[in-house]
């Protein structure tokens, strides 16, 4: 290729400049017959060598030396950011400018992807912080309702006070789980969040979620129903905290948007042999 190295670039431009000078000198020679041809040849050769050396030195000194710095800097940054990730194979090319251009374009694309990931992470963080106060209100109001009931006379009833104290404990655990979620955000952003699968009863977990959201459902006269083929305990292996969080979010959202006149939220279970599908339905619009 013509532009494969500084020398080739300098050679190409020197030939062009020399040919222009030679053509100009030839035109003058044809117009003025008393001008000798030999000086024109010597001058052409002199201009060729002078322009070649000047252009070659300029490119190496002011352009390629800086390109090398950029190339090395980007290479170090990519190595530091992706120590375990194997980078794309640089296509073999004899054109140094093409190689540097390819490296810069790949680095630019990597930076765009990183920026998008940061924007997405910031969006999730804002949504979580915005929903955190709302999520904390549910267990706080639940505890407030249980304590009020106990103070209004339920404390003397052994069945009522034990039941409400147990539900208060679940609401407190929910508050603790929300606080723990703050830590999960930082782990999620750093890539350190890992699922912790354990064996638990999926049907019992759903009932616990219903108990947790019972106070909120009663305020809107919403019926919480479990249906499907799971009439018995079903043990699954998954991250119980994450599944519980997902169920709470789905049921809580269904309570918000269900039909106010005949409010009903139905959790349906489907048995697919070694897997289970959990579907949360409401009778609202949409």
KABEL-V925021 format. One record per residue. N is the residue number from 0. RES is the residue in one letter. OMEGA is omega as a letter, one per 20 degrees, with the letter a starting at -180 (NA if undefined). D_FIRST is the distance of its C-alpha to the first C-alpha in whole Angstrom. Layout:
# KABEL-V925021
[[N:RES:OMEGA:D_FIRST] [N:RES:OMEGA:D_FIRST]]
This chain:
# KABEL-V925021
[[0:X:a:0] [1:X:a:4] [2:X:a:6] [3:X:a:5] [4:X:r:9] [5:X:a:12] [6:X:r:12] [7:X:r:8] [8:X:r:10] [9:X:r:13] [10:X:a:12] [11:X:a:11] [12:X:r:14] [13:X:r:16] [14:X:r:16] [15:X:a:16] [16:X:r:20] [17:X:r:21] [18:X:r:21] [19:X:r:23] [20:X:a:25] [21:X:r:25] [22:X:r:26] [23:X:a:29] [24:X:r:30] [25:X:r:30] [26:X:r:32] [27:X:a:35] [28:X:r:35] [29:X:a:36] [30:X:a:38] [31:X:a:40] [32:X:a:41] [33:X:r:42] [34:X:a:39] [35:X:a:37] [36:X:a:34] [37:X:r:33] [38:X:r:33] [39:X:r:30] [40:X:a:28] [41:X:a:29] [42:X:r:28] [43:X:r:25] [44:X:r:24] [45:X:r:26] [46:X:r:24] [47:X:a:20] [48:X:a:21] [49:X:r:23] [50:X:r:20] [51:X:a:18] [52:X:a:20] [53:X:a:21] [54:X:a:18] [55:X:r:17] [56:X:a:20] [57:X:a:20] [58:X:a:17] [59:X:a:18] [60:X:a:22] [61:X:a:22] [62:X:a:19] [63:X:r:17] [64:X:r:21] [65:X:r:22] [66:X:r:19] [67:X:r:20] [68:X:r:24] [69:X:a:23] [70:X:a:21] [71:X:a:24] [72:X:r:27] [73:X:r:25] [74:X:r:25] [75:X:a:29] [76:X:a:30] [77:X:r:29] [78:X:a:30] [79:X:a:34] [80:X:a:34] [81:X:a:33] [82:X:a:34] [83:X:a:35] [84:X:r:33] [85:X:a:30] [86:X:r:27] [87:X:r:24] [88:X:r:21] [89:X:r:18] [90:X:a:15] [91:X:a:13] [92:X:r:10] [93:X:r:7] [94:X:a:7] [95:X:r:11] [96:X:r:12] [97:X:r:11] [98:X:a:13] [99:X:r:16] [100:X:r:16] [101:X:r:17] [102:X:a:19] [103:X:a:21] [104:X:r:21] [105:X:r:23] [106:X:r:25] [107:X:r:26] [108:X:r:27] [109:X:r:29] [110:X:r:31] [111:X:r:32] [112:X:r:33] [113:X:r:35] [114:X:r:37] [115:X:r:38] [116:X:r:39] [117:X:r:41] [118:X:r:42] [119:X:r:44] [120:X:r:45] [121:X:r:47] [122:X:r:48] [123:X:a:50] [124:X:r:51] [125:X:r:53] [126:X:a:54] [127:X:a:56] [128:X:r:57] [129:X:a:59] [130:X:a:60] [131:X:a:61] [132:X:r:65] [133:X:a:65] [134:X:r:65] [135:X:a:67] [136:X:a:70] [137:X:r:71] [138:X:r:72] [139:X:r:74] [140:X:r:76] [141:X:a:76] [142:X:r:78] [143:X:r:80] [144:X:r:81] [145:X:a:82] [146:X:r:84] [147:X:r:86] [148:X:r:87] [149:X:a:88] [150:X:a:90] [151:X:r:92] [152:X:a:93] [153:X:a:91] [154:X:a:91] [155:X:r:95] [156:X:a:93] [157:X:a:92] [158:X:a:90] [159:X:a:88] [160:X:r:88] [161:X:a:86] [162:X:a:84] [163:X:r:83] [164:X:r:82] [165:X:r:80] [166:X:r:78] [167:X:r:78] [168:X:r:76] [169:X:r:74] [170:X:r:73] [171:X:r:73] [172:X:r:70] [173:X:r:68] [174:X:r:68] [175:X:r:67] [176:X:r:64] [177:X:r:63] [178:X:r:63] [179:X:a:61] [180:X:r:58] [181:X:r:57] [182:X:a:56] [183:X:a:55] [184:X:r:52] [185:X:r:51] [186:X:r:50] [187:X:a:49] [188:X:a:46] [189:X:a:46] [190:X:a:45] [191:X:a:48] [192:X:r:51] [193:X:r:52] [194:X:r:54] [195:X:a:57] [196:X:r:59] [197:X:a:63] [198:X:r:65] [199:X:a:67] [200:X:a:69] [201:X:a:67] [202:X:r:71] [203:X:r:72] [204:X:r:69] [205:X:r:69] [206:X:r:73] [207:X:r:72] [208:X:r:70] [209:X:r:73] [210:X:a:75] [211:X:a:73] [212:X:a:72] [213:X:a:76] [214:X:a:77] [215:X:r:74] [216:X:a:75] [217:X:a:79] [218:X:r:78] [219:X:a:77] [220:X:a:79] [221:X:r:76] [222:X:r:77] [223:X:a:74] [224:X:r:74] [225:X:r:73] [226:X:a:73] [227:X:a:71] [228:X:a:72] [229:X:r:72] [230:X:a:76] [231:X:r:75] [232:X:r:73] [233:X:a:70] [234:X:r:68] [235:X:r:64] [236:X:a:62] [237:X:r:59] [238:X:a:59] [239:X:a:63] [240:X:a:62] [241:X:r:59] [242:X:r:61] [243:X:r:64] [244:X:r:61] [245:X:r:60] [246:X:r:63] [247:X:a:65] [248:X:a:62] [249:X:a:62] [250:X:r:66] [251:X:r:66] [252:X:r:64] [253:X:r:66] [254:X:a:69] [255:X:a:68] [256:X:r:67] [257:X:r:70] [258:X:a:72] [259:X:a:75] [260:X:a:78] [261:X:a:77] [262:X:a:75] [263:X:r:74] [264:X:a:71] [265:X:r:70] [266:X:a:68] [267:X:r:68] [268:X:r:67] [269:X:a:65] [270:X:r:65] [271:X:r:62] [272:X:a:64] [273:X:r:62] [274:X:r:60] [275:X:r:62] [276:X:r:61] [277:X:a:63] [278:X:r:63] [279:X:a:65] [280:X:r:66] [281:X:a:68] [282:X:r:70] [283:X:r:68] [284:X:r:66] [285:X:NA:63]]
